[in-house]
Amino acid sequence: MTSMFLDRVKIWVRAGDGGDGAATFRKEAHVPRGGPDGGDGGRGGSVYLRVDPGQTTLRDFQYRHHFKATPGGRGTRARRHGRAGEDLVIDVPPGTAVHDDRDGALIADLVARGQRTTVARGGRGGLGNTHFKSATHQAPKHAQKGEPGEERWLRLELRLIADIGLVGLPNAGKSTLLAAVTAAQPKIADYPFTTLEPNLGVMNLDHEVDDERRPTIADVPGLIEGASAGAGLGHAFLRHVERTRVLVHVVDGASRDPEWDYDVIREELRAHDPALLEKPTLVAFNKVDLPAAQVTWPAFSRARRAGDLDVVAISAATGEGLDTFRACVAALLPSAAELEAPPEPAGVVVHRIDAMGDAFLVERDADGAYRVRGKRIERIAAQINFDVEESAERFQRDLERLGIDAELRRAGVAAGDLVRIGGAELEWESQPWEDR
């Protein structure tokens, strides 16, 4: 049986390309040879991820995996600039960690309402030919093409943000407890693995006292022995308890050996992350209305108290002990002001300096072609229109200025060889470059 709860997805994002700059000249009745008046291209739209607190899963990405922002408009004559492309904002649930799928690097950990991060930056618009006029070159035909927008595959990983996390073996009664203390309506049945996806509810604490706190409580698929190593449905669950403030460990008091059940879950939490055992924890000994649980309760409670853990006997089915349960949970939770802030770890957006140095590398592709790698030269190549002789000559001067021409010669490039720079494939000649 497959869970419909999506907490890990891959998506492809692409920002919009910048618009091309224009290579135009003034046309006026009494000015036969007007000067350059080409406008700049508009920037491409960027792609952002933004936290939407109304979402709790990544299910919106189940069938749609590709997202693209719009490109910038082309520049036109009379120095008119192209229109900027529209940014694309993609909403994700709180608790979404964003990784670059290529190397696994963390881009952002999004937890706060409205928090957002740029995941693909729109390309800059190309400059029109007005920018390339000089005292010695009055009528430049060169204008830049728009810079390509960034594109990448991302891995989104959701760790639910809940104040209270219910942990326990399958059929311990977590869903029944959630339904009893919140307005949530999870699927409940008397067999293991009823819960195949997390359920969230809001807990009311003011039954006995005036407590305005409304903590969220999450019941997620039950753990089994070996869950931390990938066994069973619980493997995907373990990451979801990392962000909770309080753990409620639900034990089936009527099981064959409640002490063994308890130890299994504690060991799985420790194996996943020992810090989980340091979280404030309440042990809820469930099904105390059944005779078998009444027999094992005294010894079980003594063992927990000897270990300095809070323990309470409840029956989620009949409501017995739930007022005490609420009071114990309330004592473990932080103040109302702290509850309004996201649980630790706080959201992080990783800012990386995008160095645009002149560094480059010349290497050979499998087919024998020469490949030049380097951020700056690849960007320059992407903005050159090689069909315009003046632009191609300008690019040749860039290669000489950056030392790439000399390095290619040292590497043994000869007339007729292919040289690839970014998306451009060029044929080497002894003089200017020409598009292949």
QUIWOTA-V881493 format. One record per residue. N is the residue number from 1. RES is the residue in one letter. PSI is psi in whole degrees, -180 to 180 (NA if undefined). OMEGA is omega in whole degrees, 0 to 359 (NA if undefined). NEAR is the number of other ideal C-beta (glycine too) atoms within 10 Angstrom. Layout:
# QUIWOTA-V881493
n:N res:RES psi:PSI omega:OMEGA near:NEAR
n:N res:RES psi:PSI omega:OMEGA near:NEAR
This chain:
# QUIWOTA-V881493
n:1 res:M psi:133 omega:185 near:5
n:2 res:T psi:134 omega:178 near:5
n:3 res:S psi:141 omega:177 near:15
n:4 res:M psi:-2 omega:180 near:9
n:5 res:F psi:118 omega:180 near:22
n:6 res:L psi:118 omega:177 near:16
n:7 res:D psi:5 omega:174 near:24
n:8 res:R psi:125 omega:179 near:13
n:9 res:V psi:161 omega:172 near:20
n:10 res:K psi:134 omega:177 near:12
n:11 res:I psi:154 omega:177 near:22
n:12 res:W psi:130 omega:179 near:14
n:13 res:V psi:144 omega:177 near:23
n:14 res:R psi:126 omega:177 near:20
n:15 res:A psi:164 omega:179 near:31
n:16 res:G psi:145 omega:174 near:29
n:17 res:D psi:150 omega:172 near:26
n:18 res:G psi:151 omega:179 near:31
n:19 res:G psi:153 omega:179 near:30
n:20 res:D psi:143 omega:171 near:26
n:21 res:G psi:156 omega:184 near:30
n:22 res:A psi:144 omega:174 near:26
n:23 res:A psi:81 omega:182 near:25
n:24 res:T psi:166 omega:182 near:22
n:25 res:F psi:148 omega:181 near:17
n:26 res:R psi:139 omega:175 near:13
n:27 res:K psi:103 omega:180 near:11
n:28 res:E psi:151 omega:187 near:7
n:29 res:A psi:-42 omega:185 near:5
n:30 res:H psi:15 omega:177 near:4
n:31 res:V psi:89 omega:185 near:10
n:32 res:P psi:-31 omega:180 near:7
n:33 res:R psi:77 omega:181 near:8
n:34 res:G psi:157 omega:180 near:13
n:35 res:G psi:176 omega:180 near:13
n:36 res:P psi:141 omega:179 near:24
n:37 res:D psi:26 omega:182 near:21
n:38 res:G psi:130 omega:179 near:30
n:39 res:G psi:164 omega:179 near:25
n:40 res:D psi:153 omega:174 near:27
n:41 res:G psi:155 omega:178 near:34
n:42 res:G psi:152 omega:178 near:27
n:43 res:R psi:151 omega:176 near:28
n:44 res:G psi:156 omega:178 near:32
n:45 res:G psi:144 omega:177 near:26
n:46 res:S psi:164 omega:178 near:22
n:47 res:V psi:130 omega:181 near:28
n:48 res:Y psi:150 omega:166 near:19
n:49 res:L psi:137 omega:184 near:27
n:50 res:R psi:141 omega:180 near:14
n:51 res:V psi:126 omega:173 near:24
n:52 res:D psi:108 omega:184 near:18
n:53 res:P psi:-13 omega:179 near:13
n:54 res:G psi:-9 omega:180 near:9
n:55 res:Q psi:145 omega:180 near:16
n:56 res:T psi:-7 omega:178 near:22
n:57 res:T psi:173 omega:176 near:18
n:58 res:L psi:26 omega:185 near:19
n:59 res:R psi:-26 omega:179 near:15
n:60 res:D psi:-18 omega:182 near:15
n:61 res:F psi:13 omega:183 near:17
n:62 res:Q psi:-39 omega:183 near:11
n:63 res:Y psi:-13 omega:179 near:6
n:64 res:R psi:119 omega:185 near:10
n:65 res:H psi:-7 omega:184 near:13
n:66 res:H psi:132 omega:183 near:8
n:67 res:F psi:133 omega:185 near:18
n:68 res:K psi:130 omega:175 near:16
n:69 res:A psi:168 omega:185 near:25
n:70 res:T psi:151 omega:181 near:19
n:71 res:P psi:165 omega:174 near:28
n:72 res:G psi:158 omega:180 near:31
n:73 res:G psi:159 omega:179 near:22
n:74 res:R psi:148 omega:171 near:25
n:75 res:G psi:158 omega:180 near:31
n:76 res:T psi:-180 omega:182 near:18
n:77 res:R psi:173 omega:181 near:17
n:78 res:A psi:30 omega:177 near:12
n:79 res:R psi:27 omega:179 near:16
n:80 res:R psi:124 omega:182 near:17
n:81 res:H psi:151 omega:176 near:20
n:82 res:G psi:157 omega:181 near:25
n:83 res:R psi:142 omega:178 near:16
n:84 res:A psi:144 omega:177 near:20
n:85 res:G psi:156 omega:180 near:26
n:86 res:E psi:134 omega:175 near:15
n:87 res:D psi:152 omega:177 near:17
n:88 res:L psi:124 omega:180 near:21
n:89 res:V psi:123 omega:181 near:14
n:90 res:I psi:123 omega:182 near:19
n:91 res:D psi:139 omega:178 near:15
n:92 res:V psi:159 omega:180 near:25
n:93 res:P psi:155 omega:174 near:23
n:94 res:P psi:141 omega:181 near:23
n:95 res:G psi:11 omega:182 near:25
n:96 res:T psi:120 omega:173 near:25
n:97 res:A psi:134 omega:185 near:21
n:98 res:V psi:122 omega:181 near:21
n:99 res:H psi:146 omega:169 near:18
n:100 res:D psi:121 omega:186 near:15
n:101 res:D psi:-23 omega:183 near:14
n:102 res:R psi:-47 omega:184 near:10
n:103 res:D psi:2 omega:178 near:6
n:104 res:G psi:3 omega:183 near:8
n:105 res:A psi:138 omega:177 near:11
n:106 res:L psi:127 omega:176 near:13
n:107 res:I psi:-44 omega:181 near:21
n:108 res:A psi:153 omega:173 near:23
n:109 res:D psi:102 omega:193 near:21
n:110 res:L psi:116 omega:182 near:26
n:111 res:V psi:-29 omega:188 near:24
n:112 res:A psi:146 omega:179 near:14
n:113 res:R psi:127 omega:177 near:12
n:114 res:G psi:-7 omega:179 near:9
n:115 res:Q psi:142 omega:180 near:19
n:116 res:R psi:162 omega:180 near:17
n:117 res:T psi:149 omega:177 near:20
n:118 res:T psi:127 omega:179 near:17
n:119 res:V psi:-14 omega:175 near:23
n:120 res:A psi:120 omega:185 near:25
n:121 res:R psi:135 omega:180 near:19
n:122 res:G psi:148 omega:180 near:31
n:123 res:G psi:147 omega:177 near:29
n:124 res:R psi:147 omega:177 near:22
n:125 res:G psi:147 omega:178 near:32
n:126 res:G psi:151 omega:179 near:30
n:127 res:L psi:139 omega:176 near:22
n:128 res:G psi:170 omega:186 near:30
n:129 res:N psi:-11 omega:177 near:26
n:130 res:T psi:-27 omega:183 near:21
n:131 res:H psi:-14 omega:187 near:15
n:132 res:F psi:11 omega:175 near:21
n:133 res:K psi:139 omega:178 near:14
n:134 res:S psi:176 omega:181 near:7
n:135 res:A psi:-30 omega:182 near:5
n:136 res:T psi:-6 omega:181 near:5
n:137 res:H psi:88 omega:189 near:12
n:138 res:Q psi:-19 omega:185 near:10
n:139 res:A psi:66 omega:182 near:14
n:140 res:P psi:135 omega:175 near:21
n:141 res:K psi:-6 omega:182 near:17
n:142 res:H psi:131 omega:170 near:24
n:143 res:A psi:149 omega:182 near:29
n:144 res:Q psi:144 omega:167 near:28
n:145 res:K psi:160 omega:178 near:23
n:146 res:G psi:148 omega:178 near:31
n:147 res:E psi:135 omega:178 near:24
n:148 res:P psi:145 omega:175 near:22
n:149 res:G psi:154 omega:178 near:27
n:150 res:E psi:149 omega:173 near:20
n:151 res:E psi:150 omega:181 near:12
n:152 res:R psi:159 omega:169 near:16
n:153 res:W psi:135 omega:180 near:13
n:154 res:L psi:149 omega:171 near:23
n:155 res:R psi:120 omega:178 near:16
n:156 res:L psi:132 omega:180 near:23
n:157 res:E psi:121 omega:184 near:16
n:158 res:L psi:130 omega:168 near:25
n:159 res:R psi:112 omega:186 near:21
n:160 res:L psi:142 omega:174 near:24
n:161 res:I psi:108 omega:177 near:25
n:162 res:A psi:147 omega:179 near:26
n:163 res:D psi:-36 omega:184 near:23
n:164 res:I psi:132 omega:176 near:24
n:165 res:G psi:130 omega:177 near:27
n:166 res:L psi:123 omega:177 near:27
n:167 res:V psi:153 omega:180 near:28
n:168 res:G psi:168 omega:178 near:25
n:169 res:L psi:160 omega:175 near:24
n:170 res:P psi:140 omega:177 near:18
n:171 res:N psi:18 omega:177 near:18
n:172 res:A psi:-16 omega:179 near:27
n:173 res:G psi:20 omega:182 near:26
n:174 res:K psi:-45 omega:181 near:32
n:175 res:S psi:-39 omega:178 near:24
n:176 res:T psi:-41 omega:179 near:21
n:177 res:L psi:-43 omega:178 near:26
n:178 res:L psi:-45 omega:180 near:27
n:179 res:A psi:-31 omega:184 near:19
n:180 res:A psi:-29 omega:185 near:18
n:181 res:V psi:-1 omega:178 near:24
n:182 res:T psi:-179 omega:177 near:21
n:183 res:A psi:7 omega:180 near:10
n:184 res:A psi:152 omega:180 near:17
n:185 res:Q psi:69 omega:179 near:11
n:186 res:P psi:159 omega:175 near:19
n:187 res:K psi:130 omega:183 near:11
n:188 res:I psi:131 omega:175 near:15
n:189 res:A psi:163 omega:186 near:10
n:190 res:D psi:54 omega:173 near:8
n:191 res:Y psi:157 omega:184 near:7
n:192 res:P psi:158 omega:174 near:14
n:193 res:F psi:31 omega:173 near:16
n:194 res:T psi:-41 omega:181 near:17
n:195 res:T psi:114 omega:180 near:25
n:196 res:L psi:-6 omega:176 near:14
n:197 res:E psi:153 omega:183 near:20
n:198 res:P psi:145 omega:172 near:23
n:199 res:N psi:138 omega:180 near:22
n:200 res:L psi:142 omega:174 near:18
n:201 res:G psi:168 omega:177 near:23
n:202 res:V psi:127 omega:187 near:14
n:203 res:M psi:135 omega:178 near:20
n:204 res:N psi:122 omega:185 near:15
n:205 res:L psi:-4 omega:191 near:18
n:206 res:D psi:34 omega:178 near:12
n:207 res:H psi:-40 omega:183 near:12
n:208 res:E psi:-37 omega:183 near:11
n:209 res:V psi:169 omega:181 near:9
n:210 res:D psi:89 omega:181 near:6
n:211 res:D psi:112 omega:184 near:15
n:212 res:E psi:-1 omega:179 near:9
n:213 res:R psi:141 omega:179 near:19
n:214 res:R psi:76 omega:182 near:14
n:215 res:P psi:148 omega:174 near:23
n:216 res:T psi:145 omega:182 near:20
n:217 res:I psi:134 omega:184 near:24
n:218 res:A psi:129 omega:172 near:26
n:219 res:D psi:120 omega:184 near:29
n:220 res:V psi:170 omega:186 near:28
n:221 res:P psi:140 omega:183 near:24
n:222 res:G psi:147 omega:178 near:25
n:223 res:L psi:155 omega:171 near:27
n:224 res:I psi:169 omega:178 near:18
n:225 res:E psi:129 omega:182 near:17
n:226 res:G psi:5 omega:182 near:15
n:227 res:A psi:-37 omega:182 near:25
n:228 res:S psi:-20 omega:179 near:17
n:229 res:A psi:6 omega:175 near:11
n:230 res:G psi:5 omega:182 near:10
n:231 res:A psi:142 omega:171 near:13
n:232 res:G psi:-174 omega:180 near:19
n:233 res:L psi:-20 omega:187 near:21
n:234 res:G psi:-17 omega:183 near:24
n:235 res:H psi:-46 omega:180 near:18
n:236 res:A psi:-25 omega:183 near:20
n:237 res:F psi:-35 omega:190 near:26
n:238 res:L psi:-35 omega:180 near:21
n:239 res:R psi:-23 omega:183 near:19
n:240 res:H psi:-18 omega:179 near:22
n:241 res:V psi:-6 omega:183 near:22
n:242 res:E psi:-34 omega:186 near:19
n:243 res:R psi:-9 omega:184 near:21
n:244 res:T psi:153 omega:178 near:26
n:245 res:R psi:-35 omega:185 near:20
n:246 res:V psi:139 omega:173 near:21
n:247 res:L psi:136 omega:171 near:22
n:248 res:V psi:113 omega:182 near:28
n:249 res:H psi:107 omega:183 near:23
n:250 res:V psi:124 omega:181 near:29
n:251 res:V psi:134 omega:176 near:26
n:252 res:D psi:102 omega:183 near:23
n:253 res:G psi:-18 omega:182 near:26
n:254 res:A psi:9 omega:180 near:19
n:255 res:S psi:174 omega:182 near:19
n:256 res:R psi:-36 omega:182 near:9
n:257 res:D psi:86 omega:181 near:11
n:258 res:P psi:-33 omega:180 near:23
n:259 res:E psi:-42 omega:177 near:14
n:260 res:W psi:-43 omega:179 near:11
n:261 res:D psi:-44 omega:181 near:21
n:262 res:Y psi:-47 omega:183 near:23
n:263 res:D psi:-37 omega:180 near:12
n:264 res:V psi:-48 omega:183 near:18
n:265 res:I psi:-42 omega:179 near:24
n:266 res:R psi:-40 omega:180 near:18
n:267 res:E psi:-38 omega:179 near:16
n:268 res:E psi:-39 omega:177 near:25
n:269 res:L psi:-44 omega:180 near:23
n:270 res:R psi:-41 omega:181 near:13
n:271 res:A psi:-34 omega:179 near:14
n:272 res:H psi:-48 omega:180 near:20
n:273 res:D psi:109 omega:182 near:15
n:274 res:P psi:-24 omega:180 near:9
n:275 res:A psi:-22 omega:180 near:10
n:276 res:L psi:-31 omega:180 near:20
n:277 res:L psi:-12 omega:178 near:12
n:278 res:E psi:-11 omega:180 near:8
n:279 res:K psi:149 omega:172 near:16
n:280 res:P psi:128 omega:187 near:17
n:281 res:T psi:137 omega:173 near:20
n:282 res:L psi:128 omega:177 near:20
n:283 res:V psi:121 omega:180 near:26
n:284 res:A psi:108 omega:180 near:27
n:285 res:F psi:102 omega:191 near:25
n:286 res:N psi:163 omega:176 near:29
n:287 res:K psi:32 omega:182 near:25
n:288 res:V psi:-8 omega:176 near:22
n:289 res:D psi:-15 omega:182 near:18
n:290 res:L psi:144 omega:183 near:14
n:291 res:P psi:-40 omega:182 near:7
n:292 res:A psi:-38 omega:180 near:15
n:293 res:A psi:-35 omega:180 near:21
n:294 res:Q psi:-30 omega:179 near:14
n:295 res:V psi:-42 omega:186 near:12
n:296 res:T psi:-13 omega:185 near:19
n:297 res:W psi:-47 omega:184 near:16
n:298 res:P psi:-48 omega:181 near:10
n:299 res:A psi:-39 omega:181 near:10
n:300 res:F psi:-45 omega:182 near:21
n:301 res:S psi:-38 omega:179 near:15
n:302 res:R psi:-42 omega:181 near:11
n:303 res:A psi:-39 omega:181 near:15
n:304 res:R psi:-43 omega:182 near:20
n:305 res:R psi:-31 omega:175 near:12
n:306 res:A psi:-28 omega:178 near:8
n:307 res:G psi:10 omega:176 near:10
n:308 res:D psi:38 omega:176 near:6
n:309 res:L psi:140 omega:175 near:15
n:310 res:D psi:137 omega:179 near:16
n:311 res:V psi:143 omega:180 near:21
n:312 res:V psi:140 omega:178 near:21
n:313 res:A psi:129 omega:182 near:22
n:314 res:I psi:165 omega:165 near:26
n:315 res:S psi:104 omega:181 near:21
n:316 res:A psi:-28 omega:182 near:26
n:317 res:A psi:-39 omega:184 near:17
n:318 res:T psi:-15 omega:182 near:12
n:319 res:G psi:-3 omega:181 near:13
n:320 res:E psi:131 omega:176 near:15
n:321 res:G psi:2 omega:185 near:19
n:322 res:L psi:-29 omega:176 near:18
n:323 res:D psi:-41 omega:176 near:12
n:324 res:T psi:-40 omega:178 near:13
n:325 res:F psi:-47 omega:180 near:22
n:326 res:R psi:-42 omega:181 near:20
n:327 res:A psi:-39 omega:179 near:15
n:328 res:C psi:-42 omega:178 near:19
n:329 res:V psi:-44 omega:181 near:24
n:330 res:A psi:-37 omega:181 near:17
n:331 res:A psi:-26 omega:181 near:11
n:332 res:L psi:-20 omega:184 near:18
n:333 res:L psi:153 omega:176 near:19
n:334 res:P psi:-179 omega:181 near:16
n:335 res:S psi:167 omega:179 near:8
n:336 res:A psi:-39 omega:180 near:12
n:337 res:A psi:-42 omega:179 near:8
n:338 res:E psi:-33 omega:180 near:12
n:339 res:L psi:-27 omega:180 near:17
n:340 res:E psi:-24 omega:178 near:10
n:341 res:A psi:151 omega:179 near:11
n:342 res:P psi:147 omega:177 near:18
n:343 res:P psi:162 omega:175 near:20
n:344 res:E psi:152 omega:356 near:10
n:345 res:P psi:146 omega:180 near:12
n:346 res:A psi:158 omega:180 near:10
n:347 res:G psi:143 omega:182 near:18
n:348 res:V psi:136 omega:168 near:15
n:349 res:V psi:122 omega:183 near:15
n:350 res:V psi:119 omega:179 near:12
n:351 res:H psi:119 omega:178 near:10
n:352 res:R psi:133 omega:178 near:7
n:353 res:I psi:122 omega:182 near:5
n:354 res:D psi:87 omega:184 near:8
n:355 res:A psi:133 omega:178 near:8
n:356 res:M psi:47 omega:180 near:10
n:357 res:G psi:174 omega:182 near:8
n:358 res:D psi:5 omega:183 near:12
n:359 res:A psi:145 omega:179 near:12
n:360 res:F psi:167 omega:180 near:18
n:361 res:L psi:134 omega:176 near:9
n:362 res:V psi:126 omega:179 near:16
n:363 res:E psi:176 omega:181 near:10
n:364 res:R psi:134 omega:173 near:11
n:365 res:D psi:170 omega:183 near:10
n:366 res:A psi:-30 omega:181 near:5
n:367 res:D psi:7 omega:178 near:7
n:368 res:G psi:-9 omega:180 near:8
n:369 res:A psi:154 omega:177 near:16
n:370 res:Y psi:138 omega:180 near:20
n:371 res:R psi:126 omega:176 near:14
n:372 res:V psi:121 omega:179 near:23
n:373 res:R psi:138 omega:179 near:14
n:374 res:G psi:131 omega:186 near:20
n:375 res:K psi:-47 omega:187 near:15
n:376 res:R psi:-48 omega:184 near:15
n:377 res:I psi:-33 omega:178 near:21
n:378 res:E psi:-37 omega:178 near:17
n:379 res:R psi:-41 omega:178 near:16
n:380 res:I psi:-45 omega:181 near:20
n:381 res:A psi:-38 omega:182 near:22
n:382 res:A psi:-21 omega:184 near:20
n:383 res:Q psi:11 omega:180 near:24
n:384 res:I psi:133 omega:172 near:22
n:385 res:N psi:101 omega:186 near:19
n:386 res:F psi:-9 omega:175 near:18
n:387 res:D psi:-17 omega:179 near:9
n:388 res:V psi:117 omega:186 near:15
n:389 res:E psi:-42 omega:181 near:12
n:390 res:E psi:-38 omega:180 near:17
n:391 res:S psi:-41 omega:179 near:22
n:392 res:A psi:-40 omega:178 near:18
n:393 res:E psi:-37 omega:178 near:14
n:394 res:R psi:-40 omega:179 near:17
n:395 res:F psi:-40 omega:178 near:23
n:396 res:Q psi:-40 omega:179 near:15
n:397 res:R psi:-35 omega:176 near:11
n:398 res:D psi:-41 omega:179 near:16
n:399 res:L psi:-41 omega:179 near:22
n:400 res:E psi:-42 omega:182 near:11
n:401 res:R psi:-37 omega:182 near:10
n:402 res:L psi:-4 omega:179 near:18
n:403 res:G psi:8 omega:183 near:11
n:404 res:I psi:-38 omega:178 near:19
n:405 res:D psi:-49 omega:181 near:17
n:406 res:A psi:-39 omega:181 near:11
n:407 res:E psi:-38 omega:176 near:16
n:408 res:L psi:-41 omega:179 near:18
n:409 res:R psi:-41 omega:178 near:11
n:410 res:R psi:-33 omega:180 near:9
n:411 res:A psi:-8 omega:175 near:14
n:412 res:G psi:16 omega:180 near:9
n:413 res:V psi:141 omega:181 near:17
n:414 res:A psi:163 omega:181 near:9
n:415 res:A psi:134 omega:180 near:9
n:416 res:G psi:-14 omega:178 near:8
n:417 res:D psi:151 omega:176 near:16
n:418 res:L psi:139 omega:175 near:16
n:419 res:V psi:126 omega:181 near:21
n:420 res:R psi:131 omega:177 near:18
n:421 res:I psi:108 omega:186 near:24
n:422 res:G psi:-128 omega:179 near:18
n:423 res:G psi:0 omega:181 near:9
n:424 res:A psi:135 omega:175 near:19
n:425 res:E psi:117 omega:190 near:13
n:426 res:L psi:153 omega:178 near:23
n:427 res:E psi:126 omega:183 near:13
n:428 res:W psi:131 omega:172 near:19
n:429 res:E psi:167 omega:182 near:12
n:430 res:S psi:-22 omega:178 near:6
n:431 res:Q psi:-131 omega:186 near:8
n:432 res:P psi:161 omega:175 near:13
n:433 res:W psi:147 omega:175 near:21
n:434 res:E psi:146 omega:178 near:13
n:435 res:D psi:137 omega:180 near:12
n:436 res:R psi:NA omega:NA near:12
